[in-house]
Amino acid sequence: MSSVTETSGTERNYLHQLTSLRGVACLVVLFGHAIQVFRYQNPQRTGARAAVHDIVTYAFNAEAAVVLFFVLSGCVLSLSLRKYTHLTGRIVGSFYIKRVFRIYPLLWFSIGLAIASMVVARGWVGDGVFVGWLSRNLQTPVSVRNTVMSVAGVFTRYNGPMWSLRVELMYSVAFPFLFWLVRAPRLRVVTLTGLAAIALLPLPHEVGTVFALSFGVGALIPLLPTTLSPRHGLYALLALVVLLYDRYALAGSDLPERIPDMIETVAAFILIRDLYASGRQYRVLLSRPVIAIGELSYGIYLLHLPIMLIVFSVAGHVVGTAALLAHPSLTQAGLGITTVVLTTALAAMTYNILELPLHNLGRRLGNALLVQSSPSRPVSPRQGADTHASRV
């Protein structure tokens, strides 16, 4: 099979499918939080009802969706660097500039929204409603120190999903060196073995060392041959099942969380490699609404939990928190759908007003740094402004 980058139509298709995959994973996280972060009064279910309930709820595996984000990020960042034969200081500097303008502006906006949601939830929702980590986050004092650290991306208690942005920032700094190691064929096995060893270190999950492997295998995807086994589509389907249900299968095993993280990293690698290299076109991932959700996914991911807290707090203030918790299925569905609608609308606004203009500014500044080292080489249209902030 020829390289997928040789045909512009094929390249456009796999970029759209990767973008859509990010959007689908983002919605999985959103509904996963609607299911997981409140202390519902779960009724006793037996037999077929219990099985159906588990199949539906475990499909919203938010943890696996975040692992997929990291593998996908490694793949996309690798695409941005592989066109350079050598990684010079200017190229790395340009890479960092673009990452700063990609990540930080919306992060700062989300902090303000998160603080507002904390105030509303503290005032209208009683103790014992939220699960442990969210309850601790909501009890965090709003201070100048915490706010400054949040703006830097270090302190993540204001908005729970920010923890993955801290991981993203950490590996964005290390990525050029990681990419250099993975690109060298003689260093790949040693590098991936080292990343797996780092992932197995018995460190707290929030440190993020387990995700070194996720970024490493993601970076490898565009560097591998694009000839795939005819059975790879079946492998991708099995990988999807693993991503959705591995934690359900391992629920009683008492394994440390880094083990399912590593299993999901391998599954995400197989799935994304199929989308990237197989040439297959999945109609649902190429549909305009799903692509649009993918384009807005960064905003949806960062903004959904504060909006969900506000929606739950207002609904609880109107009908009573006890009534919401007593009807988990209805509350989860209503809360998830309402949050999707409101968050998508806000994400569309921030995308056009904040994300896209500043992302394109970062592109121009990064490309200007490259042009300084080669003034006779014009910047191609693909290197300039774009209408899609999620592309690199």
Summary of the structure (lengths in Angstrom):
residues: 392
radius of gyration: 21.3
end to end distance: 24.6
largest distance: 71.7
contacts: 1251
relative contact order: 0.17
helix: 75%
strand: 1%
